[in-house]
């Protein structure tokens, strides 16, 4: 009998409370974002998609020094160096496994050539696991490209703290 009485009290008290919450939000402006059509801008410090920078003449900045791979706590970066005909060093293979990457930004901070940057893109969906291993060709930016304001901030911070910048 007490269980029936508790259920009856819950119906009398709890149901109007629930309807009250519904009515309270019924006439407010909705906070839903229509995602594919409307995207929320990320904060300036957000670290998203990796990309490899180029010099102004279009050549790759990465000299395959291995500092980004050494700084990566998740061991998500794999690279193999090669030498060009004129004796310059560059990356023959440069891969980032996004399934292991924790987007900490250590690779970006460790790079002396300022070749690796994490952008603002956040759409990484794919239908198979192999799509999450990005190669150098997928990460290299197109040339010419407009200047990213975050790169200027990072370069300014490096100058203030005495980290030499790449030319």
Secondary structure in CASP SS format (residue, H / E / C, confidence):
PFRMAT SS
TARGET T0000
AUTHOR 0000-0000-0000
METHOD secondary structure of the structure
MODEL  1
X C 1.00
X H 1.00
X H 1.00
X H 1.00
X H 1.00
X H 1.00
X H 1.00
X H 1.00
X H 1.00
X H 1.00
X H 1.00
X H 1.00
X H 1.00
X H 1.00
X H 1.00
X H 1.00
X H 1.00
X H 1.00
X H 1.00
X H 1.00
X H 1.00
X H 1.00
X H 1.00
X H 1.00
X H 1.00
X H 1.00
X C 1.00
X C 1.00
X C 1.00
X C 1.00
X C 1.00
X C 1.00
X C 1.00
X C 1.00
X C 1.00
X C 1.00
X C 1.00
X C 1.00
X C 1.00
X C 1.00
X C 1.00
X C 1.00
X C 1.00
X C 1.00
X C 1.00
X C 1.00
X C 1.00
X C 1.00
X C 1.00
X E 1.00
X E 1.00
X E 1.00
X C 1.00
X E 1.00
X C 1.00
X C 1.00
X C 1.00
X C 1.00
X C 1.00
X E 1.00
X C 1.00
X C 1.00
X C 1.00
X C 1.00
X C 1.00
X C 1.00
X H 1.00
X H 1.00
X H 1.00
X H 1.00
X H 1.00
X C 1.00
X C 1.00
X C 1.00
X C 1.00
X C 1.00
X E 1.00
X E 1.00
X E 1.00
X E 1.00
X E 1.00
X E 1.00
X E 1.00
X C 1.00
X C 1.00
X C 1.00
X C 1.00
X C 1.00
X E 1.00
X E 1.00
X E 1.00
X E 1.00
X E 1.00
X E 1.00
X E 1.00
X E 1.00
X E 1.00
X C 1.00
X C 1.00
X C 1.00
X C 1.00
X C 1.00
X C 1.00
X C 1.00
X C 1.00
X H 1.00
X H 1.00
X H 1.00
X H 1.00
X H 1.00
X C 1.00
X C 1.00
X C 1.00
X C 1.00
X C 1.00
X E 1.00
X E 1.00
X E 1.00
X C 1.00
X C 1.00
X C 1.00
X C 1.00
X C 1.00
X C 1.00
X C 1.00
X C 1.00
X C 1.00
X C 1.00
X H 1.00
X H 1.00
X H 1.00
X H 1.00
X E 1.00
X E 1.00
X C 1.00
X H 1.00
X H 1.00
X H 1.00
X H 1.00
X E 1.00
X C 1.00
X C 1.00
X C 1.00
X C 1.00
X C 1.00
X C 1.00
X C 1.00
X C 1.00
X H 1.00
X H 1.00
X H 1.00
X H 1.00
X H 1.00
X H 1.00
X H 1.00
X H 1.00
X H 1.00
X H 1.00
X H 1.00
X H 1.00
X C 1.00
X C 1.00
X C 1.00
X C 1.00
X C 1.00
X C 1.00
X C 1.00
END
